[in-house]
Amino acid sequence: MGITEITVEIAHPQDRAKWHKVRVIADTGAIFSLLPRSTLEGLGINPYREETFRLADGREIRRRLGDIFLKIDGKVGTVPAIFGEPEDAPLLGVTALEILGFTVDPCTQKLTPTKMLLL
């Protein structure tokens, strides 16, 4: 077992002419994805709210959220993302994984497609 790192592509939800590649850690313990604020702002993505997040060490931090257009292995969708600061590691959270239909295989350290359920 180890860390699953992948490269994703992101774009502005209303302007998909310009894509940016970002190396992220697939983190099934994180609800939201976290991407560098400078990258999101460079794509013209604006935050729509601010939230408080608790870190593993118990500290709380404030970060802004916005929507991005995300592409992984040809699958695309709009997902929420945290505007990360330079000290924050880029993450792919479980919300994005579920929206695009992926799961993390801890043995191979790769993303695998999952069946989309309609219950």
C-alpha positions as CSV (number, residue, x, y, z in Angstrom):
1,M,0.0,0.0,0.0
2,G,1.1,3.5,-0.7
3,I,0.2,6.9,-2.1
4,T,-1.8,7.0,-5.3
5,E,-0.6,10.0,-7.4
6,I,-2.1,10.8,-10.8
7,T,-2.1,13.7,-13.3
8,V,-5.5,15.4,-13.9
9,E,-6.5,18.1,-16.2
10,I,-8.6,21.1,-15.1
11,A,-10.4,23.9,-16.9
12,H,-12.8,26.7,-16.2
13,P,-16.4,25.2,-16.2
14,Q,-17.6,27.8,-18.8
15,D,-14.4,28.0,-20.9
16,R,-12.8,24.7,-21.7
17,A,-10.4,26.1,-24.4
18,K,-7.5,26.2,-21.9
19,W,-6.6,23.1,-19.8
20,H,-4.0,22.8,-17.1
21,K,-2.3,19.6,-15.9
22,V,-1.9,19.1,-12.2
23,R,-0.2,16.2,-10.3
24,V,-2.4,15.2,-7.3
25,I,-2.7,12.6,-4.6
26,A,-5.9,10.6,-4.8
27,D,-7.2,10.9,-1.2
28,T,-10.3,8.9,-0.3
29,G,-10.3,10.4,3.1
30,A,-10.7,13.9,1.7
31,I,-14.2,15.1,0.7
32,F,-13.1,17.9,-1.6
33,S,-10.3,18.2,-4.1
34,L,-7.6,20.8,-3.4
35,L,-5.7,22.6,-6.1
36,P,-3.3,25.4,-6.2
37,R,-5.0,28.8,-5.9
38,S,-2.6,30.3,-8.4
39,T,-3.6,27.7,-11.0
40,L,-7.3,28.1,-10.4
41,E,-7.1,31.9,-10.5
42,G,-4.9,31.6,-13.7
43,L,-7.8,29.8,-15.4
44,G,-10.2,32.5,-14.3
45,I,-12.0,30.3,-11.7
46,N,-13.7,32.3,-9.0
47,P,-14.6,31.0,-5.5
48,Y,-18.2,31.1,-4.4
49,R,-17.8,30.5,-0.7
50,E,-15.3,30.1,2.2
51,E,-15.3,27.2,4.7
52,T,-13.4,26.1,7.7
53,F,-11.5,22.8,7.4
54,R,-10.0,20.7,10.2
55,L,-6.6,19.3,9.6
56,A,-5.3,15.9,10.8
57,D,-3.4,17.6,13.6
58,G,-6.5,19.3,14.9
59,R,-5.8,22.8,13.6
60,E,-8.5,24.6,11.6
61,I,-7.9,26.6,8.5
62,R,-10.1,28.7,6.2
63,R,-10.1,28.1,2.4
64,R,-12.2,29.2,-0.5
65,L,-14.2,26.8,-2.7
66,G,-15.1,27.0,-6.4
67,D,-16.1,24.7,-9.3
68,I,-13.7,23.3,-11.8
69,F,-14.1,21.2,-14.9
70,L,-12.0,18.0,-14.3
71,K,-10.8,15.4,-16.8
72,I,-9.4,12.0,-15.8
73,D,-8.7,9.3,-18.4
74,G,-11.2,10.9,-20.8
75,K,-14.0,11.2,-18.3
76,V,-15.1,14.8,-17.5
77,G,-17.3,16.6,-15.1
78,T,-17.8,19.7,-12.9
79,V,-16.6,19.2,-9.4
80,P,-16.0,21.5,-6.3
81,A,-12.4,22.3,-5.4
82,I,-10.6,24.0,-2.6
83,F,-8.4,26.9,-3.5
84,G,-5.1,25.7,-2.0
85,E,-2.3,27.8,-0.6
86,P,1.4,27.1,-1.4
87,E,1.8,24.9,1.8
88,D,-1.2,22.7,0.8
89,A,-0.6,19.4,-1.1
90,P,-2.8,19.1,-4.2
91,L,-5.5,16.4,-3.6
92,L,-8.1,14.6,-5.6
93,G,-11.0,14.1,-3.1
94,V,-13.7,11.4,-2.9
95,T,-16.4,13.8,-4.3
96,A,-14.5,14.1,-7.6
97,L,-13.7,10.4,-7.7
98,E,-17.4,9.5,-7.2
99,I,-18.7,12.1,-9.7
100,L,-16.4,10.8,-12.4
101,G,-16.9,7.2,-11.5
102,F,-13.5,6.1,-10.2
103,T,-12.2,4.3,-7.1
104,V,-8.7,4.0,-5.8
105,D,-7.1,0.5,-5.9
106,P,-4.7,0.5,-3.0
107,C,-2.8,-2.5,-4.3
108,T,-2.0,-1.2,-7.7
109,Q,-2.0,2.5,-6.6
110,K,-4.1,3.4,-9.7
111,L,-7.6,4.6,-10.3
112,T,-10.1,2.1,-11.6
113,P,-13.5,2.7,-13.1
114,T,-16.4,1.9,-10.9
115,K,-20.0,1.1,-11.7
116,M,-22.3,4.1,-11.4
117,L,-25.2,3.2,-9.2
118,L,-28.7,4.7,-9.5
119,L,-30.6,3.6,-6.3
